[in-house]
Amino acid sequence: MWDPCGRGGPSQATDMCVSIVEQPNPAAKSQLSMGRSRRSYARLLLLGLLLLRFSWCLAVADDGGGAEEGGGIFPVVVSTWPFREAVRAAWEVVSASGGAGGSAVDAVVAGCSACEVLRCDGTVGPGGSPDENGETTLDALIMDGTTMEIGAVAAMRYVKDGIRAAKLVMDHTEHTLLVGEKATSFAISMGLAGPADLSSPESIEKWTIWRQNHCHPNFWKKVVPAGSCGPYHPIDVPSGESKASAKRVLERTQGDICQGLNEPNNLLEPMNSRLKIINRHNHDTISMAVIDKMGRIAAGTSTNGATFKIPGRVGDGPIPGSSAYADDEVGACGATGDGDIMMRFLPCYQVVESMRRGMEPRDAAMDAILRIARKYPDFVGAVFAINKKGVHAGQCHGWTFQYSVRNSSMQDVEVITVSP
């Protein structure tokens, strides 16, 4: 580009410019001024575009600095805890050669399903976390961040495939969440194997020892008796009246189906200290997020809930926005820990919305954790956050947290440790 009135321009143009300048006509002077303004504007616009391009390149080169990791290298798989085999299973799907590879949703299902089969930490899939009746039940969720569709199951009995049941809910119903034995019936009717015993020798042994320890610790509060297993009743209600009332309700609503609930070996006692039973190995979830080659994002969870929970309890695992959340426009989040506390704050929804407003993943994760800690200083939990560029970070409270990552710049899964 040359300046017709500047150095290096043709002589004709220079003569023309001189001629214009020497014109005494005010109109000509006005035209000259406008011409100069347009040329100055063009130069500034070009300079601005060059600077913008340069700044964008710097931002990409510096992406993922500080306490955050990764950035812009797709696909990406992130999971709570050092669940390497689960991440590898998801990676195998999402990184498949040829075209776009597998979808983010299918990768999340593959990863969580692998953890169910492996019974990760005894807290995912069948065979772990017995409730106070000694039974294992499953919670799971899958979320498609492109369509915002969600499928989930909660307190599901007799079916081992929690995450696949959740995907069936998403794919074949207009509902979001199915629970209990009706979730079981649905899953079996849609082709999943069952009914099956979800207990294992290990879970039964754990439950038996717990019973011998007078059913301590547990999740009851403000009930009696103390020091032995139930049945329980509120402190201000006589035991006989409470038990009779419960029996009448059960007989009226369920007939003989629930008669076993009134047997002494199915009723347990209040807890002494809730904090004693919240830790990674008895109160945990696999929460996973995936960004596929096309930039589509999905998230999911699978868990068998809290050990020695009251039957019927549903934690944060199948609750959208609590254990997991995903949105292609922003990113995703996964959570683990004391679900009964965390689900009151929907921390993963909070993380994604904070990133939507411009927070970096590290700051969004910290903000979500601090919101809970201000109200419950003794809670135990953690979240990971990943934005749509692939930048990820984690924050925790009450324990040391680890999460696993794999992207195309890595040779294998890497585990990142986050301290409170």
Summary of the structure (lengths in Angstrom):
residues: 420
radius of gyration: 30.0
end to end distance: 57.9
largest distance: 112.4
contacts: 1513
relative contact order: 0.14
helix: 40%
strand: 18%
